[in-house]
Amino acid sequence: MSTRKHTALPKAQTLIEALPWLTRHHGKTVVIKFGGNAMVDEELKAAFAQDVVFLRQSGLKPVVVHGGGPQISAQLDKQGLVSEFKAGLRVTTPEAMDVVRMVLAGQVQRELVGLLNQHGPLAVGMTGEDAHTITATQHRPEIDGELVDIGRVGQITAIDPGAIQALLDDGRIPVISSIARSQDDGHVYNVNADTAAAALAAALGAETLMVLTDVEGLYEDWPNSDDVISKLTASQLEKLLPELSSGMVPKMEGCLFAVRNGVNTARVIDGRVQHSILLEIFTDEGIGTMVVPDGQDVTHTQGGVR
């Protein structure tokens, strides 16, 4: 055997390790929430696009959902509009909503579509407004026992996945900005992208929801330990929700909603790791935290055993 062939052998072994996962996921829909560091770091952005195209070329049907908190804040600052937060949500005035819509649909989505389409005529951008994909009503959070008006922040009331499904059936990669229109007042609303991704995953009957974050996963006993919970059931997650940091709550609530509404697995993965999506879907260990419906065996919750 020549040296050259021998050094290439690990590549073949890596591909073979992926085979059972390729077989299992073939033809299945995967909804991926794009966010965190992966959204602002150029190398991570490029790796994310490669991963999504790899899924598509491997016979899966990826759907990308995105928000754009950092980009929205930067543009609001540029226009002299103050970013105010209440109950962890951005207070969104009509003026701010115009900026949100412009940034999400005209900047973040366009960039992502461009990165994906370097690999072929694959990605199609849309917002929740298109074809009534996401319908919302005004969300009024409760603060100190009172419902508070935080402007154009939406709560999802309905999902119509028809346009997304048509794109998937045509072999495209839908890229969806988390904006919705209300059927009641006609206003456009900013919707939490974690929540939107979970609702879309359920409506599409997705195999998996994947949420990119800036942490390794759900920690067992943070801040006392940095052990990541590899796998847990919906009920186990529900018990942990009150103890979670505010940033993780919508992500984990989204995972909980997904697996309770027909999605087989929901995963929170570290978007700071290049190719984290491929590591999660196509390797035995996986990375991050996987949530499964009640009734599944999760005896091995440590060390990535799936």
C-alpha positions in Angstrom: 0.0 0.0 0.0 1.4 3.4 -0.9 1.9 6.1 1.7 -0.6 8.3 0.0 -3.4 5.8 0.1 -2.6 5.0 3.7 -2.8 8.6 4.8 -6.1 9.0 3.1 -7.6 6.0 5.0 -8.9 8.1 8.0 -11.0 10.1 5.5 -12.7 6.9 4.4 -13.3 5.8 8.0 -14.8 9.2 8.8 -17.2 8.8 5.9 -18.1 5.3 6.9 -18.9 6.4 10.4 -21.4 8.8 9.0 -23.1 6.1 6.9 -25.7 4.9 9.5 -26.6 8.6 10.2 -26.9 9.4 6.5 -29.2 6.4 6.1 -31.3 7.4 9.2 -31.7 11.0 8.2 -32.1 10.6 4.4 -35.2 12.5 3.2 -35.9 14.0 6.6 -36.5 17.7 7.3 -34.1 19.5 9.7 -34.9 22.9 11.0 -31.8 24.9 12.1 -31.9 28.1 14.1 -28.9 30.2 13.0 -27.7 32.6 15.7 -25.1 33.6 18.2 -21.4 33.8 17.3 -21.9 31.8 14.2 -23.8 34.7 12.8 -21.1 37.4 13.2 -17.8 35.5 12.8 -16.9 35.3 9.0 -15.2 31.8 9.3 -18.1 30.3 11.3 -20.6 31.8 8.8 -18.9 30.2 5.9 -18.6 26.8 7.8 -22.3 27.0 8.6 -23.2 27.5 5.0 -21.0 24.6 4.0 -22.7 22.4 6.6 -26.2 23.3 5.5 -25.3 22.6 1.8 -23.7 19.3 2.9 -26.9 18.3 4.6 -28.9 19.1 1.4 -26.4 17.2 -0.8 -26.6 14.2 1.6 -30.3 13.8 1.0 -31.7 15.8 4.0 -34.0 18.8 3.7 -32.6 21.7 5.8 -34.6 24.8 6.7 -32.8 27.8 8.2 -34.5 30.2 10.5 -32.6 33.3 11.8 -33.0 36.4 13.9 -30.3 39.1 14.1 -30.0 40.7 17.5 -26.5 42.1 17.2 -27.1 43.5 13.7 -30.4 45.1 14.7 -28.8 46.8 17.7 -26.0 48.1 15.5 -28.4 49.6 13.0 -30.6 51.1 15.7 -27.5 52.8 17.2 -26.6 54.1 13.8 -30.0 55.6 13.4 -30.0 57.1 16.9 -32.8 54.8 18.1 -32.3 53.5 21.7 -32.5 49.7 22.3 -34.6 49.2 25.4 -35.3 45.7 26.9 -38.1 44.6 29.2 -38.5 41.0 30.4 -35.6 40.1 28.2 -37.4 41.3 25.1 -36.6 44.3 22.9 -39.1 47.1 23.1 -40.0 47.5 19.4 -41.5 50.8 18.4 -43.0 51.2 14.8 -39.7 53.0 13.8 -37.6 50.3 15.4 -39.7 47.6 13.6 -38.9 49.2 10.2 -35.2 48.8 11.1 -35.7 45.2 12.3 -37.5 44.3 9.1 -34.8 45.9 7.0 -31.9 44.3 8.8 -33.4 40.8 9.0 -34.9 40.5 5.5 -32.5 42.9 3.7 -29.2 42.2 5.3 -28.9 39.1 7.5 -31.1 36.9 5.2 -29.5 38.2 2.0 -26.0 37.5 3.3 -26.9 33.9 4.3 -28.7 33.3 1.0 -25.5 34.5 -0.8 -23.2 32.2 1.2 -25.4 29.2 0.5 -25.8 30.0 -3.1 -22.0 30.0 -3.7 -22.5 26.2 -3.8 -25.4 26.2 -6.3 -28.9 27.6 -7.0 -30.1 26.3 -3.6 -31.2 28.9 -1.1 -34.4 31.0 -1.3 -35.0 33.8 1.3 -38.4 34.6 2.7 -39.9 36.0 5.9 -42.8 34.8 8.0 -44.9 37.3 6.2 -44.7 35.4 2.9 -47.7 33.2 2.1 -48.9 33.6 5.7 -46.1 31.4 6.8 -46.1 32.9 10.3 -49.1 34.7 11.8 -48.7 36.6 15.1 -50.5 38.8 17.5 -49.0 41.4 19.8 -47.1 39.8 22.7 -47.6 41.5 26.1 -45.3 40.0 28.7 -46.3 40.0 32.4 -43.9 42.1 34.6 -44.7 42.4 38.3 -48.2 41.0 37.8 -49.1 43.5 35.0 -49.2 43.0 31.2 -46.8 45.4 29.6 -46.9 46.9 26.1 -43.5 46.4 24.4 -44.6 47.4 20.9 -44.2 45.3 17.8 -43.1 42.1 19.5 -45.2 39.1 18.2 -46.6 35.9 19.7 -47.2 33.2 17.1 -50.8 32.3 16.5 -50.6 30.2 13.4 -48.1 28.5 11.0 -48.8 27.7 7.4 -45.8 25.7 6.1 -47.1 25.3 2.6 -44.6 27.7 0.9 -41.6 26.2 2.8 -42.7 22.6 1.9 -43.1 23.6 -1.8 -39.5 24.9 -1.7 -38.2 21.7 0.0 -40.0 19.6 -2.6 -38.3 21.6 -5.3 -34.9 20.8 -3.7 -34.3 24.3 -2.3 -33.1 25.5 1.1 -35.6 28.0 2.6 -34.0 30.7 4.7 -36.6 32.4 6.9 -36.5 35.7 8.8 -38.5 35.6 12.0 -41.0 38.3 11.1 -44.7 37.8 11.1 -47.8 39.7 10.2 -51.0 39.9 12.3 -54.3 39.1 10.8 -56.0 41.2 13.4 -54.4 44.6 13.0 -52.3 44.2 9.8 -49.1 45.1 11.7 -45.8 43.4 11.2 -44.2 41.9 14.3 -40.7 40.8 15.4 -40.9 37.2 16.6 -38.3 35.4 18.7 -36.3 33.3 16.2 -35.9 30.4 18.7 -39.7 30.3 19.1 -40.3 30.6 15.3 -37.9 27.8 14.5 -39.6 25.4 17.0 -43.1 26.3 15.7 -41.9 25.7 12.1 -40.2 22.4 13.0 -43.5 21.1 14.5 -45.6 22.4 11.6 -43.2 20.7 9.0 -43.1 17.4 10.9 -39.3 17.8 11.1 -37.1 15.0 12.2 -34.8 17.4 14.2 -34.7 21.0 15.5 -31.2 22.3 15.9 -30.5 25.6 17.8 -27.1 27.1 17.5 -25.9 28.9 20.7 -22.8 30.4 22.3 -22.5 27.7 25.0 -21.6 24.0 24.9 -25.1 22.9 25.7 -27.3 22.7 28.8 -25.0 22.5 31.8 -25.7 19.9 34.6 -25.1 22.2 37.5 -24.0 25.7 36.3 -22.0 27.6 37.6 -20.7 24.9 39.9 -19.9 22.5 37.1 -19.4 22.8 33.3 -20.5 19.2 32.7 -23.0 19.3 29.8 -26.1 17.2 29.9 -25.9 15.1 26.7 -29.5 13.9 26.5 -32.7 14.4 28.5 -36.4 13.9 28.1 -39.1 16.6 27.7 -40.2 16.2 31.3 -36.7 16.3 32.7 -36.2 19.6 30.7 -39.5 21.0 32.0 -38.3 20.6 35.6 -35.1 22.5 34.8 -36.7 25.5 33.0 -37.2 27.7 36.1 -33.5 27.5 36.9 -32.1 28.4 33.5 -30.5 31.7 32.5 -32.8 34.1 30.6 -31.0 33.7 27.3 -31.4 29.9 27.4 -35.1 29.9 28.3 -36.5 30.6 24.8 -34.1 28.1 23.3 -35.0 25.3 25.7 -38.7 26.2 25.6 -38.5 25.9 21.9 -36.9 22.4 22.2 -39.6 21.4 24.6 -42.4 22.6 22.3 -40.8 20.8 19.3 -40.5 17.3 20.9 -44.0 17.6 22.4 -45.4 18.4 19.0 -44.1 15.6 16.8 -40.4 16.5 16.3 -38.2 13.5 17.1 -35.2 15.3 18.6 -34.3 18.9 19.5 -30.7 19.8 20.0 -28.9 22.8 21.4 -25.4 22.9 19.9 -22.3 25.1 20.2 -22.2 27.4 17.2 -18.7 28.5 18.1 -17.4 25.2 17.0 -16.7 25.0 13.2 -18.9 22.4 11.5 -20.8 21.7 14.7 -23.9 20.7 12.7 -22.1 17.9 10.9 -20.5 16.8 14.2 -23.9 16.6 15.8 -25.8 14.9 13.0 -23.1 12.5 11.5 -21.0 11.3 14.4 -21.6 8.8 17.2 -20.7 11.1 20.0 -22.6 14.2 18.9 -22.1 17.5 20.7 -24.4 19.7 22.7 -27.6 18.7 24.4 -30.3 16.5 22.9 -34.0 16.7 24.0 -36.2 13.7 23.3 -39.8 12.9 23.8 -40.8 11.3 27.1 -40.5 7.5 27.2 -37.1 7.4 25.5 -34.2 5.9 27.4 -31.7 8.5 28.5 -29.7 6.4 31.0 -26.4 7.6 29.4 -26.7 11.3 29.9 -23.0 12.0 30.0 -20.0 11.8 27.6 -22.1 12.2 24.5 -23.5 8.6 24.4 -26.6 8.7 22.3 
